[in-house]
Amino acid sequence: MEQFVKDRIEEIAFVQVGIDDKLWTDRILDSITIVELIVELEGEYAIQIPMVDVVEENFNSVRLIMAYIERLKA
């Protein structure tokens, strides 16, 4: 899962990221790229991500994104 999430972010944002890089705080992702990422995640993991959950606490790093996906899948 980590590699998939990192690969999608790097493809969308055109920058390499680490597992704990601050994606929103450091402006790696913005409102457009986060929507692109959500579409990719929903397709790959067969999940639905409500827009109310698209907050910094869930999407500010690869690690947080993976934890969020795991909670959705549980």
MITORTI-875350 format. One line per field, with one value per atom (N, C-alpha, C, CB): chain; atom name; residue number from 1; x, y, z. Coordinates in nm, 4 decimals, m for minus. Each point is the difference from the previous one (the first is absolute). Glycine has a CB too. Layout:
BEGIN
kette	c(A;...) $
atom	c(CA;...) $
nr	c(NUM;...) $
c1	c(X;...) $
c2	c(Y;...) $
c3	c(Z;...) $
This chain:
BEGIN
kette	c(A;A;A;A;A;A;A;A;A;A;A;A;A;A;A;A;A;A;A;A;A;A;A;A;A;A;A;A;A;A;A;A;A;A;A;A;A;A;A;A;A;A;A;A;A;A;A;A;A;A;A;A;A;A;A;A;A;A;A;A;A;A;A;A;A;A;A;A;A;A;A;A;A;A;A;A;A;A;A;A;A;A;A;A;A;A;A;A;A;A;A;A;A;A;A;A;A;A;A;A;A;A;A;A;A;A;A;A;A;A;A;A;A;A;A;A;A;A;A;A;A;A;A;A;A;A;A;A;A;A;A;A;A;A;A;A;A;A;A;A;A;A;A;A;A;A;A;A;A;A;A;A;A;A;A;A;A;A;A;A;A;A;A;A;A;A;A;A;A;A;A;A;A;A;A;A;A;A;A;A;A;A;A;A;A;A;A;A;A;A;A;A;A;A;A;A;A;A;A;A;A;A;A;A;A;A;A;A;A;A;A;A;A;A;A;A;A;A;A;A;A;A;A;A;A;A;A;A;A;A;A;A;A;A;A;A;A;A;A;A;A;A;A;A;A;A;A;A;A;A;A;A;A;A;A;A;A;A;A;A;A;A;A;A;A;A;A;A;A;A;A;A;A;A;A;A;A;A;A;A;A;A;A;A;A;A;A;A;A;A;A;A;A;A;A;A) $
atom	c(N;CA;C;CB;N;CA;C;CB;N;CA;C;CB;N;CA;C;CB;N;CA;C;CB;N;CA;C;CB;N;CA;C;CB;N;CA;C;CB;N;CA;C;CB;N;CA;C;CB;N;CA;C;CB;N;CA;C;CB;N;CA;C;CB;N;CA;C;CB;N;CA;C;CB;N;CA;C;CB;N;CA;C;CB;N;CA;C;CB;N;CA;C;CB;N;CA;C;CB;N;CA;C;CB;N;CA;C;CB;N;CA;C;CB;N;CA;C;CB;N;CA;C;CB;N;CA;C;CB;N;CA;C;CB;N;CA;C;CB;N;CA;C;CB;N;CA;C;CB;N;CA;C;CB;N;CA;C;CB;N;CA;C;CB;N;CA;C;CB;N;CA;C;CB;N;CA;C;CB;N;CA;C;CB;N;CA;C;CB;N;CA;C;CB;N;CA;C;CB;N;CA;C;CB;N;CA;C;CB;N;CA;C;CB;N;CA;C;CB;N;CA;C;CB;N;CA;C;CB;N;CA;C;CB;N;CA;C;CB;N;CA;C;CB;N;CA;C;CB;N;CA;C;CB;N;CA;C;CB;N;CA;C;CB;N;CA;C;CB;N;CA;C;CB;N;CA;C;CB;N;CA;C;CB;N;CA;C;CB;N;CA;C;CB;N;CA;C;CB;N;CA;C;CB;N;CA;C;CB;N;CA;C;CB;N;CA;C;CB;N;CA;C;CB;N;CA;C;CB;N;CA;C;CB;N;CA;C;CB;N;CA;C;CB;N;CA;C;CB;N;CA;C;CB;N;CA;C;CB;N;CA;C;CB;N;CA;C;CB) $
nr	c(1;1;1;1;2;2;2;2;3;3;3;3;4;4;4;4;5;5;5;5;6;6;6;6;7;7;7;7;8;8;8;8;9;9;9;9;10;10;10;10;11;11;11;11;12;12;12;12;13;13;13;13;14;14;14;14;15;15;15;15;16;16;16;16;17;17;17;17;18;18;18;18;19;19;19;19;20;20;20;20;21;21;21;21;22;22;22;22;23;23;23;23;24;24;24;24;25;25;25;25;26;26;26;26;27;27;27;27;28;28;28;28;29;29;29;29;30;30;30;30;31;31;31;31;32;32;32;32;33;33;33;33;34;34;34;34;35;35;35;35;36;36;36;36;37;37;37;37;38;38;38;38;39;39;39;39;40;40;40;40;41;41;41;41;42;42;42;42;43;43;43;43;44;44;44;44;45;45;45;45;46;46;46;46;47;47;47;47;48;48;48;48;49;49;49;49;50;50;50;50;51;51;51;51;52;52;52;52;53;53;53;53;54;54;54;54;55;55;55;55;56;56;56;56;57;57;57;57;58;58;58;58;59;59;59;59;60;60;60;60;61;61;61;61;62;62;62;62;63;63;63;63;64;64;64;64;65;65;65;65;66;66;66;66;67;67;67;67;68;68;68;68;69;69;69;69;70;70;70;70;71;71;71;71;72;72;72;72;73;73;73;73;74;74;74;74) $
c1	c(0.0819;m0.0819;0.0865;m0.1798;0.2861;0.0865;0.0520;0.0653;m0.0181;0.0570;m0.1053;0.1698;m0.2900;m0.1069;m0.0319;m0.0942;0.0766;m0.0347;0.1112;m0.1368;0.2617;0.1130;0.0071;0.1238;m0.1384;0.0071;m0.1074;0.0945;m0.2174;m0.1089;0.0267;m0.1612;0.2075;0.0297;0.1117;m0.0730;0.1768;0.1129;m0.0419;0.1561;m0.2435;m0.0510;m0.0856;0.0044;m0.0859;m0.0916;0.0733;m0.1852;0.2767;0.0647;0.1359;m0.1194;0.1726;0.1298;0.1136;m0.1199;0.1143;0.1048;0.0099;m0.0388;0.1604;0.0167;m0.0418;0.1882;m0.2521;m0.0453;0.0437;m0.1961;0.2161;0.0263;m0.1273;0.2390;m0.2337;m0.1194;m0.0557;0.0871;m0.0016;m0.0453;0.0090;0.0698;m0.0434;0.0019;m0.1385;0.1804;m0.1822;m0.1256;m0.0579;0.0810;m0.1800;m0.0529;m0.0797;m0.0071;m0.0728;m0.0789;0.0783;m0.2102;0.2706;0.0732;0.1103;m0.0503;0.1197;0.1084;m0.0487;0.1578;m0.2901;m0.0638;0.0420;m0.0114;0.0381;0.0261;m0.1305;0.1951;m0.3036;m0.1334;m0.0836;0.0146;m0.1007;m0.0945;m0.1400;0.1734;m0.2710;m0.1388;m0.0242;m0.0691;0.1362;m0.0176;0.0708;m0.0174;0.1419;0.0753;m0.0537;0.2001;m0.2565;m0.0568;m0.1212;0.0820;m0.1611;m0.1149;0.0494;m0.1368;0.2411;0.0579;0.0456;0.0736;m0.0084;0.0467;m0.1173;0.2015;m0.3060;m0.1165;m0.0616;m0.0423;0.0312;m0.0542;0.0855;m0.0920;0.2226;0.0918;m0.0163;0.1623;m0.1690;m0.0128;m0.1328;0.1461;m0.2533;m0.1310;m0.0017;m0.1082;0.1681;0.0038;0.0863;m0.0361;0.1522;0.0939;m0.0492;0.1838;m0.2424;m0.0354;m0.1498;0.1994;m0.2770;m0.1459;m0.0636;0.0320;m0.0007;m0.0527;m0.0677;0.1807;m0.2603;m0.0604;0.0546;m0.2126;0.2693;0.0566;m0.0928;0.2381;m0.3120;m0.0873;0.0833;m0.1728;0.1263;0.0750;0.0209;m0.0924;0.0027;0.0184;0.1236;m0.2485;0.2950;0.1191;0.1295;m0.1401;0.1279;0.1182;0.0519;m0.0848;0.1555;0.0560;0.1465;m0.2257;0.2966;0.1430;0.0311;0.0234;m0.1081;0.0239;0.0006;m0.1061;0.0413;m0.0048;0.0920;m0.2326;0.2710;0.0693;0.1278;m0.2192;0.2796;0.1202;0.1299;m0.1234;0.1174;0.1197;m0.0419;0.1292;m0.0357;m0.0267;m0.0433;0.1685;m0.1013;m0.0330;m0.1452;0.2436;m0.2851;m0.1372;m0.1019;0.0862;m0.0533;m0.0895;m0.0175;0.0722;0.0373;m0.0086;m0.0837;0.2248;m0.2061;m0.0781;m0.1479;0.1986;m0.2274;m0.1388;m0.0638;0.0569;0.0141;m0.0523;m0.0255;0.1247;m0.0330;m0.0184;m0.1261;0.2495;m0.2737;m0.1215;m0.1253;0.1263;m0.1236;m0.1151;m0.0266;0.0484;0.0582;m0.0125;m0.0390;0.1691;m0.1519;m0.0281;m0.1482;0.2079) $
c2	c(m0.1191;0.1191;0.1258;m0.1262;0.1253;0.1183;0.0392;m0.0647;m0.0336;0.0301;0.0545;m0.1789;0.1215;0.0491;0.1457;m0.2325;0.2641;0.1362;0.0966;m0.0899;0.0542;0.0854;0.0200;m0.0797;m0.0275;0.0098;0.0921;m0.2299;0.2178;0.0859;0.1465;m0.1893;0.2172;0.1387;0.0557;m0.0466;m0.0315;0.0461;0.0239;m0.1253;0.0411;0.0154;0.1258;m0.2491;0.2753;0.1145;0.1314;m0.1511;0.1494;0.1242;0.0252;m0.0282;m0.0682;0.0141;0.0273;0.0836;m0.1520;0.0150;m0.1300;0.2512;m0.2865;m0.1195;0.0312;m0.0821;m0.0172;0.0190;m0.1164;0.1321;m0.1008;m0.1011;m0.0298;0.0751;m0.1786;m0.0457;0.1053;m0.2318;0.3183;0.0992;0.1439;m0.1571;0.1756;0.1356;0.0640;m0.0661;0.1924;0.0733;0.0435;0.0807;m0.1541;0.0197;0.1291;m0.2459;0.2815;0.1233;0.1173;m0.1328;0.1126;0.1080;0.0548;m0.1039;0.0158;0.0410;0.0252;m0.1312;0.1282;0.0303;m0.0928;0.2339;m0.3596;m0.1009;m0.0339;m0.0938;0.0854;m0.0212;0.1257;m0.2486;0.2753;0.1103;m0.0545;0.1706;m0.0841;m0.0459;m0.0836;0.2025;m0.1714;m0.0762;m0.1350;0.2150;m0.2148;m0.1249;m0.0962;0.1248;m0.0729;m0.0890;m0.0728;0.1519;m0.0844;m0.0656;m0.1098;0.2134;m0.1864;m0.1023;m0.1206;0.1788;m0.1538;m0.1081;m0.0804;0.1366;m0.0692;m0.0684;m0.0938;0.1954;m0.1498;m0.0845;m0.1259;0.2041;m0.1882;m0.1142;m0.0963;0.1454;m0.0922;m0.0834;m0.0747;0.1601;m0.0921;m0.0650;m0.1150;0.2167;m0.1960;m0.1053;m0.1185;0.1742;m0.1452;m0.1065;m0.0836;0.1429;m0.0779;m0.0695;m0.0246;0.1033;m0.0735;m0.0224;0.0607;m0.2119;0.3391;0.0731;0.1271;m0.0938;0.1527;0.1312;0.0960;m0.1022;0.2122;0.0988;0.1215;m0.0809;0.0995;0.1169;0.1282;m0.1387;0.2421;0.1253;0.0579;0.0434;m0.0729;0.0501;m0.0617;0.0322;m0.1468;m0.0652;0.0504;m0.1999;0.2825;0.0511;0.1211;m0.0836;0.0503;0.1001;m0.0324;0.0378;0.0596;m0.0150;m0.1215;0.2479;m0.2743;m0.1110;m0.1357;0.1358;m0.1468;m0.1257;m0.0016;m0.0252;0.1429;0.0050;0.0822;m0.0283;0.0544;0.0833;m0.0783;0.1538;m0.2857;m0.0798;m0.1354;0.1178;m0.1859;m0.1348;m0.0893;0.0303;m0.0190;m0.0825;0.0251;0.0046;0.1210;0.0325;m0.0510;0.2027;m0.1932;m0.0509;m0.1507;0.1851;m0.2568;m0.1458;m0.0367;m0.0248;0.0956;m0.0274;0.0272;0.0585;0.0485;0.0333;m0.1106;0.2472;m0.2916;m0.1075;m0.1256;0.0947;m0.1291;m0.1179;0.0126;m0.0332;0.1518;0.0210;m0.0172;0.1585;m0.1087;m0.0149;m0.1457;0.2259;m0.3010;m0.1398;m0.0915;0.0439;0.0027;m0.0841;m0.0213;0.0825) $
c3	c(0.0000;0.0000;0.0000;0.1201;m0.0412;0.0069;m0.1375;0.2319;m0.3079;m0.1311;m0.0954;0.0358;m0.0326;m0.0866;0.0319;m0.0168;0.1448;0.0408;m0.0394;0.1918;m0.1625;m0.0373;m0.1502;0.2007;m0.2760;m0.1458;m0.0556;m0.0072;0.0589;m0.0495;0.0317;0.0293;0.0938;0.0379;m0.0864;0.2353;m0.2550;m0.0811;m0.1444;0.1495;m0.2012;m0.1360;m0.0126;m0.0281;0.1276;m0.0023;0.0277;0.0751;0.0217;0.0450;m0.0643;0.2135;m0.2868;m0.0666;0.0974;m0.1993;0.3159;0.1006;0.0788;0.0160;0.0257;0.0816;0.1429;m0.1478;0.2124;0.1376;0.0876;m0.0827;0.2095;0.1008;0.0772;0.0178;0.0635;0.0710;0.0959;m0.0194;0.0742;0.0959;m0.0501;0.1749;m0.3043;m0.0555;0.0168;m0.1677;0.1991;0.0229;m0.1344;0.2271;m0.2730;m0.1349;m0.0149;m0.0231;0.1227;m0.0073;0.0554;0.0208;0.0953;0.0658;m0.0903;0.2227;m0.2940;m0.0893;m0.1429;0.1418;m0.1597;m0.1287;m0.1137;0.0750;m0.0409;m0.1028;m0.0699;0.1312;m0.0538;m0.0559;0.0203;0.0449;m0.1424;0.0130;m0.0243;m0.0751;0.0663;m0.0123;m0.1257;0.1255;m0.2336;m0.1242;0.0089;m0.1295;0.1752;0.0040;0.1055;m0.0790;0.1871;0.1015;m0.0567;0.1837;m0.2663;m0.0633;m0.0945;0.0173;m0.0928;m0.0881;0.0822;m0.1633;0.2757;0.0866;0.0551;0.0602;m0.0164;0.0547;m0.1034;0.1514;m0.2753;m0.1068;m0.0159;m0.1179;0.1191;m0.0114;0.1180;m0.1258;0.2466;0.1195;0.0019;0.1239;m0.1594;m0.0024;m0.1001;0.0657;m0.1808;m0.1006;0.0410;m0.1707;0.2253;0.0369;0.1172;m0.0834;0.1826;0.1238;0.0159;0.1015;m0.2044;0.0017;0.1249;m0.1317;0.1538;0.1154;m0.0490;0.1513;m0.0641;m0.0251;0.1048;m0.1001;0.0556;0.0912;0.0025;m0.0456;0.1557;0.0110;0.0045;0.1214;m0.1875;m0.0023;0.1396;m0.2265;0.3208;0.1367;0.0669;0.0172;m0.0705;0.0543;m0.0637;0.0449;m0.1464;m0.0696;0.0770;m0.2261;0.3327;0.0905;0.0252;0.1086;m0.0584;0.0250;0.0885;m0.0235;0.1212;0.0924;m0.0705;0.1796;m0.2945;m0.0753;m0.1215;0.0769;m0.1281;m0.1286;m0.0008;m0.1012;0.2164;0.0013;m0.0187;0.1474;m0.1538;m0.0283;m0.0551;0.1828;m0.2438;m0.0502;0.1158;m0.1868;0.3005;0.1167;0.0451;0.0715;m0.0664;0.0411;m0.1017;0.1199;m0.2467;m0.1044;0.0145;m0.1551;0.1767;0.0153;0.1223;m0.1106;0.2211;0.1212;m0.0254;0.1441;m0.2157;m0.0319;m0.0863;0.0131;m0.1140;m0.0872;0.0819;m0.1981;0.2863;0.0850;0.0866;0.0027;0.0497;0.0813;m0.0859;0.1510;m0.2728;m0.0894;m0.0355;m0.0914;0.0736;m0.0411;0.1155;m0.1763;0.3007;0.1167;0.0204;0.1040) $
